[in-house]
Amino acid sequence: MFSRQSPAHRADPQPLHAASMQEQPPPVIAAASPPDIEISAPPTHSVIGQDLKILGGGLRLISEGNLTVDGIVEGDVLGANVIIGKHGQVNGLVHGETVSIQGQVSGMVRAVDVTLKSGANVEAEVHHNTLSLELGANFEGRSRRYLEREELVPDLVRAASEGRIEPAQPNAGPVPLTRQG
């Protein structure tokens, strides 16, 4: 297979000629274009911790991802999926595609799917497509079921760019997104 050649059989190196020493242009190598790949970032998860109080008139927290509130918020909370944790307290609108509450909410809740977990204390008007109450959840207020899910899904991109979402009034229809200015 492999064998060592004796010195007599080895090819002698060829001398370099002056012509071969001239600079040659580097070979052209075509760069391959990168494939078109759509990279989607994983959904974000924002947390308002137990040690945080957010207070302010007309305040709106808007997250295009998941949002957990374990602190105190005096204002509106909007996100794709909103969780009001065991220590969370919100006085205002809680709006998301899904909302899960284990803490306290006073005001209004709007979501396609609303879950009041054991220990939840909700004093609000709840607009929903599905509403689940676990044993040990306290609910005082009004429940309003919407048949069309689209009426309840928040437009978070629009809300963030316009900075304002009008909450629904009691006995009113679906909450429209309006621009204030």
PyMOL commands that set and color helices and strands:
alter all, ss='L'
color gray80, all
select helices_A, chain A and resi 7-9+18-21+149-151+156-162
alter helices_A, ss='H'
color red, helices_A
select strands_A, chain A and resi 45-48+53-69+72-84+89-101+104-110+113-116+121-128+130-133+138-145
alter strands_A, ss='S'
color yellow, strands_A
deselect
rebuild
show_as cartoon
